Every structure is written in structure tokens, then in C-alpha cells.
Amino acid sequence: MQNFRYARPQVAVHWVAALVIVFLLLSGMFVLEDMPNTVEKIGNLRIHMIFGALAGLLVITRIAMRRRLPAPPSLPGDKLAHAGHMSLNLAILLMAASGMLLALQSGALDAVIGNGVLPENFKDFTPRKVHGLVAKIAMGLIVLHVAAALYHQLIVKDGLISRMRLGGR
């Protein structure tokens, strides 16, 4: 088992991003998707937009940190892991971008700020279709990410998860 870990700021940003992204996916799927576009939805949308922007910024921060801070030594399968991480980062950035485009195109941003109304239906907008599709892809990538981490920890037993754990070295 290799003992070298990611830097603490990388670990912190990873776990904060993970929590924010899971919150967004669950709230988008189980709260916002079926909620009618009435004034009651605006508060939930406001939270979703703020956390969506935060998720995008956290992913950009993770990418910048990855370029500046040293990475732990490579493990077998690192090329595949890198492809998975890049795919997940791209999916989250696409969701943030499509969410921003949807907010602008549909007038939802104006409604959230207090100067407009929500459209009758978000599903009529192309960015909403992209947002929904990429959300499903992101969920699949997250499942693969967690499964791979558990495989390494429980089957391969190479201590992979310890590289990203919270706490001291």
C-alpha cells in the first residue's frame, strides 16, 4: 500500500463537491423535476442555482489544484481512473453550463431575482434536455466512481480510499 495522499485542500474540495453534487442531483430529481412552475418553486430553484454554480466552481477549483499540486504515485488502472475523473468533471461542468443557459433562456434567473415569472414548462427548452441527460450520465459516472473506489479498497486492498480520506496524514 502506498501512503502518499492528495493534499488536504484537494481532499476538502473533493468531499465538499461530492456532497454538493449529490444534493443537486437528488433535489433536482426528487424535488424540482415534478414541482409545478409556480411561485412556490422559486425558492427551491434559487437554492439549486446557487449550489449549481458552487458545484461548477468547485470542479474548476479541483482541476486547477490538480495541475498545481503533486499527485500521489500512480496505481494500476490510473489511466482509466483519470478518464473517469475527466468524464465526471466534464459532466458536472456541462450541467452547470446548461443550467445557466436554461436560467437565462427561460427567464428563471429573472424570476429568482424577483423581476419575472417562471415559464410554464422548462422541458420546452433545449438546455433543460441537455441538463436532464447529463444529470443521468453524471449519476452513472458517480456509481462507477464509487464502485471503483470500493473495488480498490475491498478487493484489490491497495489503500486507494486512504489517499482521499479526511483528517491528518
Secondary structure by P-SEA (a helix, b strand, c coil): cccccccaaaaaaaaaaaaaaaaaaaaaacccccccccccaaaaaaaaaaaaaaaaaaaaaaaaaaacccccccccaaaaaaaaaaaaaaaaaaaaaaaaaaaaaaaaaaaaaccccccccccccaaaaaaaaaaaaaaaaaaaaaaaaaaaacccccccccccccccc
